[in-house]
Amino acid sequence: MPAMALPGAAGKQSTVAPIVVETVKTTTLEDALENLRAERVVYVGETHTSLSDHQLQLQVLKTMAAQGGELVLGVEWFQRPFQPALDRFIAGEIDEKQLLRDTEYFQRWGFDYRLYRDILRYAREQGVRVLALNASRELTDQIGKHGLDGLPDSVIEQKPDSYDFDDAQYATYLKGVFEQHQSRLPGAEKEGAFRRFLEVQLTWDESMAQTVAEYLQANPSARVLVLAGRGHTHDAAIPRRVTRRTNIVGVSIASYETNSPFEQPDYLVLQEPQRLPAQGLIGVGLEEGEDGVVITSISPGSNAKDAGIEIGDRIIRVGDKAISDYMDVRLTMLDRRPGDKLRLRLRREGWLGSEREIDAEVRLIAAGRP
């Protein structure tokens, strides 16, 4: 079934009220975006693990790019200090592997890269600049520990230029999320914890909004497509904070998701759910050391032990790919499937510092089961 864009409610509300959709007035995503040519900023929300959401984002990106004019893509997935790496990737100066290494993708974001790969590859092919929107982990970690008033000098300059703490709708959203996880804290402790939680969330949203606003102001003819989590693209989050800085309102798009607290976009899209194929795993624990990637454990259900693999072995080749670091392993395994057979070459220490190389063939397993 093709994606269908449903106009959202005209008035924003603090809670999700029943919405009646007059089906004869539904439209296609392409027609909706055609009507949005004049919009300078478009937000497409995501559930990070939803392939359907990322396919929707890609479709919006392709449609907006085809409309012509200057377009830039802003994404939550990379933190602002790593903008130079994204610029080098789009310019063709570094490859995908180097991008993921230079942005510390697996350490700082960590979601299955296959969900985002097509979007980034399309942006590179079309020369669409990608903006790293997110605040650095160093900044948000310090706020989570000490609050905004206790920030050390090492990160204080990374704070966004301004904060709006007076948005009751925003605080109500976050209070509900917070209560789901911290409801058992005693009163005073809970109050302090919620304040820090609010400050971290605001730092994410204000940082992303500032980056978008600065680009819009510096490039008066440009359009910005923002891809971020649903909790950041609803009206009270990034959009309202971009508007505060620029007076540009923008339009939000999101797919329908059951029981989502953020289901009030301007355009609500109905689409069939999609899932990534299961990823095949070797079934071993890995650690990157000075001498390469070392096997530190063997998972129950894996046939690694039966294949002759031992803890302490170093992986020097996966299939036909030479391995020098953990990133090599992650990228080599991206498109492997459970049940695939994979040949590994290992280096093993022997007596008196001697080493030998051995080959092992393993059957890949799915996450969480043999």
JOFENNOR-V649356 format. One line per field, one symbol per residue. ss: DSSP state (2 for helix, 1 for strand, 0 for the rest). burial: 1 if it has 9 or more other C-alpha atoms within 8 Angstrom, else 0. A space follows every 50 residues. Layout:
ss=???
burial=???
//
This chain:
ss=00011110000000000000002220112222220000001111110000 22222222222222220000111111111222222222220000022222 22002222000002222222222222001111110022222222220222 00222200000000000222222222222222000022222222222222 22222222222222222200001111111222202222222222220000 11111000000000001111000000000010011111100111111100 00000000000001111100110002222222000000001111111110 22201111111110100000
burial=00111101000000010000000001111001100010111111110001 11110111011011100000111111111101101111111001001011 11101000000000110110001100011111111100110111011000 10001100110000000001111110010000000000010001111111 01111111111110010000011111111101111111111110010011 11111100000111111111100000001111111111000111110100 01111010101011111100001011011001110111010111111110 00000000011111111000
//
